[in-house]
Amino acid sequence: LDSKFVKGYYRRAVAHMALLNLKEALKDLRAVCKAAPNDIDARRQLKACEKEYKLREFEKAIKVDEVIKTVEQILGNPDDIVVPDSYDGPRYDDEITEEYVDQLIDYLKEQKNLHKKYVYKTVINARKFFEKKCSLNNITIPDDGKITVCGDVHGQFYDLLHIFEVNGKPSPTNMYLFNGDFVDRGSFSIEVIMVLLSYVLLYPDSFFLNRGNHETIDMNKVYGFEGECTSKYTANLFKGFIELFNSLPLAYTIENKIFVVHGGLSEDGVTLDDIKKIDRFRQPGQGGLMSDLLWTDPQPGKGRGPSKRGVGFQFGPDITEDFLKRNNLDLLIRSHEVKQNGYEIEHNGKCVTVFSAPNYCDQSGNLGAFINFDKKLIPKYNTFKASDHPKVPAMKYAKSFFGF
């Protein structure tokens, strides 16, 4: 509101750029440069933003309508790829085995790249598996089993392995649900997603993945996953992953009583059946039910408030209570936000945030967390510290055209 508060315009411009709202960012940056014509940093940001905006507008202008290709069409037939005798990594033919996954983890820990034949096979087979599932699915816990709900991992491969070390390897009775944001920011996203997908194919009835807001094109282009794919493999692999991410479910219920989604809740009156019917095979966009499930956050006050992210909104305890009551649910579990203790309980105990990337981006100092449930559905919270990892910095593959 204060046209003379230049810093406010600058901060809003940076926020718009991070969300790729380039047109809005340009308005604010031009206002900054008009008010402070000698600000070198503002002029540099304006120039970078104008360049990226023109590039995107040019891409729109030359774009032609085309049929969306499947993963198989993008990557081809992996069985036609010849693996050289010199390759010393894990291999699989028809089905993934427990021995293969163990070998894969050991190989990736040494910072070696799995041969692209097996990367392609895993992506293709996982897409075939997920496209048969609904946008919302229910999980039943075996009488002698438990399920562990994990939050954002964000390419922190060695912390993912720590979860398996302290909580047990996945199995038909040691079930896992990872609640989105597997990639970006951390620089071992390929390693994370390959292990997660391999476990899905090994234990399809006891290992589950939800889509997060970072399983999307815009986030991947800025925060590192596209750069990591092209650096370690090819640009086509990134395209294949996008089609895979489009097939991921958006939510799960556990024993029809616990609702698990990456972001949070949407507008009034939404039912589980509405979520189940979402056509998810696409990018989520900037609004609507699918986008809300991936982007919204809780707030302490009642009702809804503006989002601090610029996408979606914030929802209060009354919104959570109404959704749970309408759908005969007991608890909402979501992720999407770093928490200093790894998790946070809000909304009179009805909304829990779980975040599984400790010392987020190698600088936040937070704990990671995961939640165990057995058949009684009483949550058991577990926290853990960050594990040592090779000296590869977070955000190594992120796009830097904004000078962050």
Salt bridges, closest charged atoms under 4 A:
GLU24 OE2 - LYS27 NZ 3.59
ASP28 OD2 - ARG12 NE 2.80
ASP41 OD1 - ARG44 NH2 2.32
GLU50 OE2 - ARG30 NH2 3.54
GLU52 OE2 - ARG56 NE 3.11
GLU52 OE2 - LYS399 NZ 3.50
GLU57 OE2 - LYS60 NZ 3.45
ASP79 OD1 - LYS121 NZ 3.76
ASP88 OD2 - LYS112 NZ 3.32
GLU98 OE2 - LYS169 NZ 3.35
ASP102 OD1 - LYS169 NZ 3.13
GLU110 OE1 - LYS112 NZ 3.25
GLU131 OE1 - ARG127 NE 3.11
ASP152 OD2 - HIS154 NE2 3.39
GLU165 OE1 - HIS162 ND1 3.84
ASP181 OD2 - HIS154 NE2 3.24
ASP181 OD2 - HIS262 NE2 3.25
ASP184 OD2 - HIS214 ND1 2.71
GLU191 OE1 - LYS232 NZ 3.03
GLU226 OE2 - LYS221 NZ 3.07
GLU228 OE2 - LYS232 NZ 2.77
GLU243 OE1 - ARG127 NH1 3.78
GLU255 OE2 - LYS375 NZ 2.88
ASP268 OD1 - ARG304 NH2 2.97
ASP273 OD2 - LYS277 NZ 3.02
ASP297 OD2 - LYS308 NZ 3.76
ASP297 OD2 - ARG309 NE 2.64
ASP297 OD1 - ARG334 NH2 2.70
ASP297 OD1 - HIS336 NE2 3.99
ASP322 OD2 - ARG326 NH2 1.97
GLU337 OE2 - LYS308 NZ 3.01
GLU337 OE1 - ARG334 NH1 2.58
GLU337 OE1 - LYS339 NZ 3.87
GLU344 OE1 - LYS339 NZ 2.69
ASP362 OD1 - HIS389 NE2 2.99
